Amino acid sequence: MRRIIEVCKETRFAFVPIIGTPPLKGNNFPDYNNEEAVVTALSIRDFLSLFTGVHRNNNINKNIDTKEKISISVKDISSNLVSVSKYDSIKDAIDIMINRGIRNIGIKNQNSDLIGVINERTILEFLLSPRWRLKEIIDSIKQDSETSNNESTQINIKEVIADSNHSNDDIGRIPSINSIINDLHIIPISEVKVEENTTISKAAELLMEIHNPCLVLQRENAIVTPWDIVMKTAEFSNK
């Protein structure tokens, strides 16, 4: 378990594939001829149960001591919350997340009030959604139509756009966060806000819910993520 955490620290990846020989063979298992393959993966989120007390008496804790850490306040391991305006483009948010090496970003309204948070997963889901992919489809259809002499391949682009329920002006633009706020599924701040003195144990329990990518502290300029709990507490254990 300790080695998995070390790999995550070294790579900044939030999950690690586990390589081994599949234990079973049959209709549901391919025949690997006893060769090693990726059989599963563990993520940082999988370690959260160590901090809730669920596994406190299991052998899993022999390598990672959490007994003295679960009562630490989340304010002691929190990270600064970086935010953008809802009128900034989605590209602006992505650029900041890449440059700052963060997975979560806050969204503020016109009064600079924090209204919610999004993470890389929700952004990726949007970028892979039919709405965002529509531009590439339209461009491909246009190219095929321009290069083909067969009238049967000539496709009415306006009909495709009409079927998508989006106007031609929407296609190809880098949208503002506000214009796609419903598609992004921004998590309201009220659903993830916690008190400054919330314990790591309680925070871990809340973060085990996949819907919660992070928790926002009461002062709204700091967050706690699964990475903060596991990595920073593991650092405490090494002192």
BELRA-V325706 format. One line per field, one symbol per residue. psi: psi as a letter, one per 20 degrees, with the letter a starting at -180 (. if undefined). A space follows every 50 residues. Layout:
psi=???
This chain:
psi=ghhghgggghijqjqpqppapphqqbhjpqoiljqqrohaqprhhiihhh jiigkhjrihihhopigjhiiqqhhijrqpopqrqiiqrhhggggghghi lqiqqqpqaijkppiaqrrhghgghghjrhghihghggggggghhhiqio hiiopohhhggghikqrhhhpiqoqqhhikhhhilpoqhhijprqhjpqh ggghghiiohhnhrppqhijjqrprhggggghhhghhi.
